[in-house]
C-alpha cells in the first residue's frame, strides 16, 4: 500500500500508506481541490503516480473499491481524463456511463463528478492553457477553441488512441535519474511536450474537424514522402511529432490517413520505427567503453531504457546489449 512520486528533475520517492485523505492532499500538488468518497465497504489500497514536466503533468490513479471524486478543476490548465484500462463496470461522469474511447473533463467551468469503479485505471492530463492552444495552432486545429471545450467530452480518433495510450504508459514508466540528470529530464519532457501533447490534441474528434480524405492519392503519397525524408534528415536530433505536424503543410488528419494508406500505420508508429532503426545504427557504431544502451536510448527519444529494450528486441530479434556487443567484437575488443 505505497505510492511513488516521480519528478523529472530526479527520483523523489515517498513510501506512505495510501488512504483517500492522503490522495486528496497529493492531488493538490497539481491544483486539484477535489474530494474522494469510498462507495463500497472494505479496504481500498490504491495506486497513485505523478509525472510532472514543464507545462504538462500526468496523474495516474486506480482504486480497489468504487470511489467517487468531486470538486473544481485546476485553474489555468486544460484538463482531461483518459481511460488506460477498463474494468467490468464502466465509470460514470455526471451520472452517465463513460465509453473508454471518450476523453472527458475539458470544460473547466464544470466540476469533476466522477465515479471510478474498482480496478479502473485512468490518467488525468493537465496542460497549461497557453501551451495547449499554442500546440493546437501549431498542428492546425482551428476547429478547437475554449468555447468548443465546453462540450466537456470528446471521442478519441481510433487512428490515434492506441498510440496515445502507449505514450501515456511510456511517460509513467520512464525512470528518473538522480537530481541533475539532464538526460533523463530532457527525454521525459520531450516525450510529454513534443509527442504526447500533439497526439492528444490530434486525437480529439469534433464535428468540424477535417478527416483528411479530400486530397488526392498522389498528394497523400507526397505527404508521406516529405514526412519520411524529414524524419531521416532529423534523426540525429530525434525529430518529434510536434515538429512533424508543424513542418508538413497539411492537416494532421490528412497526415494520419496518408500514413495509414501508404504504410498501414500511424505517423507516431512510423516515427518510432525510424528512431529504433537510428538507435540500432548508433549501437552498431558505438565504442562500448564510452557509451551505454541507456544513453543511446535517451538520445533517440526513448525515456525508459527497459521500454526501449522491449521494443528493440520485438522488432529486431535481439537485445540492444547484443547489438552493442557485436560492435565491440567487430572492432576487436575483448568481451571482458
MOBEL-V402858 format. One line per field, one symbol per residue. ss: DSSP state (H for helix, E for strand, - for the rest). phi: phi as a letter, one per 40 degrees, with the letter a starting at -180 (. if undefined). A space follows every 10 residues. Layout:
ss: ???
phi: ???
This chain:
ss: ---EEEE--E E--------H HHHHHHHHHH ----EEEE-- ------EEEE EEE--EEEEE EE----EEEE E-----EEEE EEEEE----- -EE--EE--- -EEE------ -EEEEE---- EEEEEEEEHH HHHHHHHH-- -------HHH H-EEEE-HHH HHHHHHHHHH HHH------- -HHHHHHHHH HHHHHHHHHH HHHE------ ------HHHH HHHHHHHHHH HHH-HHH--- HHHHHHH--- -HHHHHHHHH HHH---HHHH HHHHHHHHHH HHHHH--HHH --HHHHHHH- ----HHHHHH HHHHHH---H HHHHHHHHHH ------
phi: .bbbbbbcci cbbbbbccbc cccccccccb gcbcbbbccb chcbcbbbbb bbbcgbbbbb babcbdbbba hccccgbcba bbccacbccc cbbfgbcbcc cbcbhccccc ccabbcccgc babcbbbddd ccccccccbg cccbadcccc dgbbcccccb cccccccccc cccccbccdg ccccccccdc dccbbccdcd cccccbcbcc cgbccccccc cccccccccc dccbccbfdb cdccccccca cccccccccc ccbgacdccc cccccccccc cccccccdcb abcccccccb gbcbdccdcc cccccbgacd cccccccccc cgcccc
